[in-house]
């Protein structure tokens, strides 16, 4: 068996195991990466060079920052505060929660956002004696939409940003406007889909107003320090390009500063990092590196370029819509990682400019980010929240999820299509 056939087999089996969840995705990715080395598709040096450490360290840094900030009670304070601003009305609370999830996921990441907000949704729903499923589904979808707007909001964006040399401002400038529009339409859909399901009694709404949000703030001193560092990290993301620093350097710098000012032992901070996710990326990059080494992904890119007939508009549609659909089945992270060299190959034969002005990258980011709302297994945030619902005694089946997600995803992708067409292709 030649190298191309062998690498294709390893690549396909690894992705099948990740999609089917026959074994844990981290084990599947690491096994695939090691097989690429064992069968000499890559030597050890090439395999390690295939790992994008900008992605790895950006994730580690932001995980540490989000976990330390979460311990201050800041998110709980925000959730209770917005519930009181809504006067205890469940539909208004739901809409406020959607906005909070979207904004938070843009600047932390969608997984961290749902980890912090899902338990609060259950808490609010229990007081109001309403079904928490609309709250949980709304948080999933809002966080996936909001996270698509920035470099750090969604793991595929981190991969795309590093692979295409795009910075925080590039994402905000090119994707911010369309995500604001998608979010506005999503809020209308939330009202139409869930409005009638959220009816409660006036005395229960009054109980929300009696909550004291200040009681959930566990460490005000650390909260203020965390907010200062978070603002500095945000500024760092905005200006890292001119300073010739990678986003990973900014995130690690912020994480280090927060560990120092929090007085937390580094071991405790590092224990909170999602290490299975980190090593999943390590293995995945090696698998994709092996497929790229033998020309497999280049061949796929050439076929897509041929299918587009040399037309940029056709290439954009061939990336945006298949990404939106397939990344919901394959899982957005491995799909985005595999598509980076494909988009490079397609771009080579088309009249596109620099990375930031290349609509193919934005088509990939929009497809992966918005497509994450399609199925309950499309993104880690989805899987986590569905698990929270089940532990609370509320089952959300695949078909129940699709009942709401198909409409939201299709409308979102249509808006994204119109936006890309009008902004880049007219």
N, C-alpha and C positions, 0 to 999 in steps of 0.2 A: 504494500500500500504506500503510495507516494505521500509527500508531506501535505499537499493540498487536501487529499481525501482524508488523511488522518486528522488534520486540524479541523476540517469541516465536521467530522464525526464527533470530536471532543467538544467543539463549539455547540453543536446541535444537542448532544446528550446533556451537556451542562445546562443549557437554556430550558430543555424539557424538564429537568429535575427542579429547576428554579420555579418554573411555571406551575408544575403539577404539585409541588410541595411534598413529593415523596420522601425527601430528606430535607433538613433545614437548608435554607438558601445559602447560608454562609459556608456550610460544609460542602455543598455542591460547587460553589464558586471556587473555593480553595482547592478542592480536588481537581477541578478542571484546569486551574492554573498550574498545579503541580504536574499534571499529566502533560501539559504543553512543554514543561521542562524535561520530564522523564523521557519523552519520546523525541527529544532534540528539536522540536519545532522552534523553541527558543532556548538559548543558553541562559544560565542564571543571571548574567549581567543584563541581557536583553529583557528578561522577564521583569527584573526589578526596575529597569528603565521605563517599562511600559506602565508602571504604577504612577498615577498622577498625584504626587504628594501635595500639590496645591489643594486639590479636593480633600484629601485625607486630613490635612492639618486645619483647613477651614472648618470642616465638620467637627473635629475635636474641640477647636477653640469655641465655636458657637454653642456646642453642647454644654461645655463647662459654664459659660456665661449664663445660658438659659437656666441651667439647673440651680446655680447659686441665686439668681434673681427669683426663681420660683419659690425658694425657701423663705423669702421675706413676706410672702402672702400678698404680693402686689397684684397678681392676677385674680385672686379671690376678692380683693378689695374692689377691683375694677368691675368684676361680674356683679357683685352685690350693688355697687353704686349705680350701674346702668339699669339694674332691675328696679331700683327705687326711682330712678329718673323716668322709667316707663310706668310709674304709679302702680306696679304690680300686675299690669295687663299682660297676659301671657303672649299675645301676638306681638305687642310692642317689644317685650323682652326678647322674643325670638329674633326680631329684626335688629335690635341693638346687639344681640349676641353674634349675629352674622357679621355685622360691621366690625365688632371687636376681634372676631376670629380672623377676618380678612386682613385687617391692619396689623395685628400681632404676627401673623404668619409671614407677612412681607418682610419683617425685620428680625424675626427669630428663626423660624422655619415651621412648616405646617405640622410636623410630628410633635414638636415641643408644644405648640399651641393647643393641639387637641388633648395632649396629655394633661395640660393644666385646666382646660375648660370643660372637658367631658364630665368629670366628677361634679363640677359646679352646676352643670345643666341638670344632672340627676337630682341634685339638692333642690334647685329652684322648682323643678317639675314636681317633686314630692310634696313641697309646701303647697303648691297650687293644685295638687291632685289631678294633674293632667298627664297624658302619655308622654314620656320623655323622648320617644323615637323621633318626632319632628325636630326637637332640639338637637339631638345627636347627628341626624342626617344633615341638618343645616350647617352645623359646625364643620363637618367633613367637607362639604362642598364649598363653603365660604373660605375655609383655610386653603383648599387646593386652588381656588381662583385667586385669592390674595397673594399666595406664595409665588404665583406665576409672574408677578410684576417685577420681582427683584432677583439679583444674583444669588442671594442667600436664602430666599424664601422656599425654594424647592430643590431637592437633590439633583434632578436633571439639569436645572439651570446652572448649578455649580459645575457640573460636568461640561455643559455646553460652553459656559464662560471660560473655563480653563482651556478647553480644546480649541476654541475659536478666538482666544485672546480678547474677550469682551469683559468690560469692567462694570461696576455697580451702576454708574451713570448711564452706560449704554442700555442696560436692561430697563432702567427707570424711564429713559427718554423714549425708547422704542416700544416697550410693552405697557408702561404705565397708563397711557390714554385708553387703550383698548380694554385693559382690565377694569378701569373705572366704569366704562360703558357696560361690560359684561356683568359687573357687580350690581350696577343699577337695575339692569334687567332681571338679574337673579333675585333681588329683593322683591320685585313685583311677582315673580314666580313663587317665591316663598309665601307671599300673602295669598295667592290663588290656590296653592297646593295644600297649605296647612291651616289657613284661617279658620275654617269651620271646625277643625279638630281641637282647637284650643279654647275651650269654654270653661270658665271656672266661676266660683261664687265670690261676691264682694268681700265677705269676711276673710277668705283665703288671700285675696289680693292685699288686704289690710295687714296680714301677717308678714308679707314681704316688706312693707313699710316700717315694720317694727324692728327689722334686723339692724344691727350696728356693724357697719362695714369696718370700722376702726379696730374692732376686736380681732379681726383675722390678720392684722399686720403684726407679724411675730418679731420683726427686728427692723425698727425704723432707721437706725443708724446704717445698717447694711443696705437697706433699700436706697437711701440717699446716695451712698457711695456707688451702688450698682448702677443707678440711673446716670450718674456723672460719667462713669466708665462706658456705659452703653451709648451715651451721646458721643463721646470721644471716638468709640469704635465706628459709629455711624458716619462721623466726619472723616475718619480714616478711610472708609469704603468710598466716600465721595471723591477724595483727593489722592487715592493710592497710585493712580496712573502717573500723574506728573512727578510724584515722589519716587517712582520706580520700585514700589513695594507691591508684592502680591497680596490679594485679600487674605490669604492664609496667614501672612505675617501680622496683619492688623488684628485678625481674630485671636491668634495666639498671644499677641501682646495684651489685648484686652482681658483674656482669660488669666494670664499670669498676674496682671495688675489686680484683678478681682480676687484671686487666691491670696495675694499679699495683704490686701486691705481687709479681707473678710476674717483673717486669722484662722481660716479653715486649713486643716492639714492637707497637703497635696494628695495624699493617698485617698482621702475622703472625696475630694473633688474628682479625681481620676476614676474612682469606682463608679461615679454617676455617668460616665461616658458609655454610650451604647457600643461597646466593643464588638459585639457580633456584626453590627452594621458596618463598622470601620473595616473589619477583616473581610466582610462580604465585598466591599469595594476593592480591596487589595486583590482578592482572587479574580474578581470580574475584570479588572484592568489587565491582568495577565492573560485571561482567556481571550479577550478582545485583541490584545497585542499579538497573540499567536495567530488569530484569524487574519489580522492585518498583515502579518509577516509573510504569509503564504499567498497573499493576493486575493483572498476570499471576499473581503469587504470591498476591495477595489473593483472586483468583477461585478458585485451587486450594484455599486455606484455607476459603473459603465452601462449596465442594463437599464437603470433608471434614467440615465442621461439619454440613452437611445430612445426610451419610451416617451420622453418629453419632446422628442423631435427637435431639440435645440431651442425650445421656447421656454423662457423663464417662468411664464405664468403656469404652464403645464407642470414644470418641475416643482413649483411651490405647492400646487394642489396635490401632486404625487407624494409630497413629504407631509403636508399638514394633515390631510384626512386619514391616510393610512396610519400615521403616528397617533392621531387621536383615537382611532379604533384599536389598533394593535397594541399600543402601550397599555391599554386597559386590560388586555389579556396576558401579555408577556410580563407586565409590571413595568412602569415607566422608567425605572432606573437602568436596568440592563438594556432596555430598548434604546434609550438615549445614548448610552455608552457605545453600543454597536453602531449607531447611526452617525457618530461624529466623523469617522473616516469616509463613510458613504457620502455625506453632505460635502465633504472636501472634494471628493472625486467628481460629484455632479457639478459643483461650482466651477471646477477647472475648465469645463467646456461651455460655460454660459457667460453672458455679459453682465457679471456682477462686480461690484466694487470691493472696497475693504470689508473686513468682517462685520463691522457695525452697520454698514449699509447693505449687507447681503441679506435679502429677505428670506433666504432658505434657512438661516439660523433662527430667525424669528418664527418661521413656520414650524420648525422643529420644537422650539420652546413652547409655543402656544399649543401645538398638538399634544405634547407630552404633559403639559400642565393642566390643560382643560380636559384632556382625555382621562385624567386620573379620577374624574367624577363618574365615569361610565359604569364601573363594576366595583363590588366590595373588595376585590383583591388587587385593584390597579395601583394602590399606593399604601405605604405603611400606615399612614394616618387612618385610612379607611379600615384596615384590618384591626388596628388598635381600638377604634371607637366601637366597631361591631362587637368586639370582645367585651368591652365595658358594658354594652347593652345586654349581652347574654349573661354576664355575671350578675347583673341587676335583675335578671328574670324576664327580660324583653328580647325575644328572638327576632332577628332581622334576617330573613331568608334572602337568597340571591335574587329571586323574582320580586320580592318586596322592595328591595333596593332599586332594581331596574324600573319599577313602577314610577319612581320619581327621577332617577338619574338619566334615563334615556332622553327625556325632554330637556332637562337642564344641559346635558352635554351637547345635544344636537344644536340647540339654540346658541350655546356658547361658541361652538365651532363655526356656525354660520356667521356670527358677528365677527369672529376672528378672520374668517375668509374675506368678508367685505372690507374689513380694516386693512388687511395686507394688500388686497387688490387696489384699494383707493390710494393708499399711502405709497406703495412701492412699484405698482405695475401699470398705473394709468399714464 
